[in-house]
Amino acid sequence: MKRIFRLVLLMAVTWFSANPLAANPIHDLLERIDPGASSKFKIQKVRSDSDFFELDQQGQRIVVRGNTWTNIGVGINWYLKYYAGIHLSWNQMHVRLPKVLPPVSQKERHETDLHLRYAFNYCTFSYSMAFWDWNRWQQEIDWLCLHGVNLPLAIVGEECVWRNMLIKLGYSEEEVGRFIAGPAFLAWWEMNNLEGWGGPLPHSWYDRQENLQRQILKRMKELDMHPVLPGYCGMVPHDAHERLGLNVSDAGLWNGFQRPANLLPTDERFDEIATLYYNELTRLFGRADYYSMDPFHESKDNASIDYGKDGQKLMAAMKQVNPKAVWVIQGWTENPRPEMLDALKADDLLVLDLFSECRPMFGAPSIWRRPDGYRQHQWLFCLLQNFGANVGLHGRMDQLLDNFRLARHAAKGLSGIGFTMEGSENNPIMFELMSELPWRSEQFTKEQWINGYVKARYGQISKMLLEAWQLLGSSIYNCPAGNNQQGPHESIFCGRPSLSNFQASSWSKMKNYYSPASTLKAAQLFLEGASQMPMSNNLEYDLVDITRQALADQARLQYHHTIADYKAFDIEAFKNDAERFLKMLLMQDQLLGTRSEFRLGHWTQAAIQCGITPEEQHFYEWNARVQITTWGNRYCADTGGLRDYAHKEWQGLLRDFYYPRWKTYFDALLAQMEAQQKPEPDLLGGGPNANKTSEELMTLARPQEVQIDWYAIEEPWTLSHNKYFATPEGNALEIAKNIIAFITDGRK
């Protein structure tokens, strides 16, 4: 018996020696990147007081050392980019590695004292992740690991906690359904902005999300991440005073939606309700070292609220669950209130400086500057980058680098960085740059970094591609200080038509800062360079994205030609220019159809697949369609200001939603022009205009905006069930060539 035991032990030792990665999560991550890849690396996790990764060589195997699995993930990503010429990003997380990897000729080590690296905005969970399944989440967690994130927000399934809690408080399932939002709008319910919109959720949704969150948390913890769970911020249904007799402050409306109320900390049942929440959270998903809470998000100051005492009460409730836990709060507009900062102890609060590259609060010059920053509290320098998951090239490279250096050298309390985008899966260059900042001790220029990025992105240096990216880096990716627009330069195709179209959404604060000639020139250079190389995943994605941007920018010029024709009453020119604009829109639709990332079907298919019954499938599809178009009901769309906030340049959406809007508008303008060529009997025979004053008649004589009920046109599409597919169609290179030729021919 002893001989058998020794034999089994020897076999086990031999097997683990030959397979040193057998039980470590990096082994599995490498296998997901490329089956068999783990055998080409030797992974060594070692103890260290500082965060580091190290690259080394042992025979033909690449050695990657680090003090955490996540830091080792950064080392793997660094090696793949700067030694193997392989760039993993949202558009490419699976590759074929060379049979023999390029060697590390000299040991390379990187350290950082920025030990916290955060990810996600609440909005990301609705604008990008609303319908993700485990396969997509698994890929995202791999991306987080490769980019050094060890503090990810993890709020999937928060609705499960609230459902259980409210039922225990005496609410019915029907009442719960009226309070919790639908899957595409959960983020704004979680941030105390609205109740119930997009709901009620099917019962099967709760089971799905509860199981999904457990998978997410398990994988995050395996990779040495510290998931940030949603804490209790005092939110209660707006009827909690009448329903439960609670003492609450009425938060009013948010863009036309009823907001939840805030339970006042002086209420005698506050501790009971907070404890009930945390008991349910802990029972379902365990305890955490970090909890996210954003009370009073995007709300006006309320004299009846003692923000300091409220913060202390929320902190005390959280500490009952885990005395060592840290409260994570967003630094956004009024939050966190100074009174709250003063009332809380250092090291108990971690502030996300949410928009550090543009509107930092930590002390750098900005319209939101706080001279004393976040006082005694720790904070993270964050890249917001994208709002509404809008599609478009955009970045603030110089501002990002300048503000980060200022934060490193002139601000106190900096503990790390964060990715706080409202929407992900866009502009990989900006997220790659941000992820490297903690690990680069040397000074470098934007231009130097772009050179390395291009080689990593495509595996080789191409003069044309490099020139294209340097041009983009100095123009559209270099939004200057003082320009406070929210995210990408919006496409003219995506806004409700008018005589003065500029922004697609009412919140963008968009302002011109680059010439459309720059993106066209970059697209021409990129097309020329791509035509001389074997087509790869990254190359094709960027070709489509850069060409898309150039076409959108040229279409804005075309729109102005068309409106000028109308104002000049040149009917034939108007017809020709309107037709050309509409053709550009359809060409954009065709181009974007070549990549699944830019197809509406990748969004709607994921939504539909969440449903078990046809009724559920239709419900999820409606959520998906509404969010990216009207966002809400008629009041929200027309008065509340949220329509088109989450607009997308996506194949299918361009053809079936934006095209009909523009066609309807141009037809109405043409009809008005043609009507003006006919006699106006009301002026000849006493019609409704006969008694108008001369001033009123002068106003009528000017080009008039046509009145169209846009919501009546838009809502039917949100209720439709025509199929969209994620599978790409067409040859991206050939379509890009046709588009560039069409643009340049029209400019002659």
PyMOL commands that set and color helices and strands:
alter all, ss='L'
color gray80, all
select helices_A, chain A and resi 2-18+25-33+37-40+69-82+124-127+134-146+158-168+173-179+186-190+203-222+240-244+270-285+307-321+338-343+397-410+428-439+446-458+463-473+492-494+516-531+537-568+571-592+596-598+600-608+614-627+634-640+653-675+681-685+694-701+710-718+732-746
alter helices_A, ss='H'
color red, helices_A
select strands_A, chain A and resi 41-45+51-58+61-66+108-112+116-119+151-152+228-230+235-236+248-249+253-254+257-258+261-263+290-292+326-331+349-353+378-383+414-419
alter strands_A, ss='S'
color yellow, strands_A
deselect
rebuild
show_as cartoon
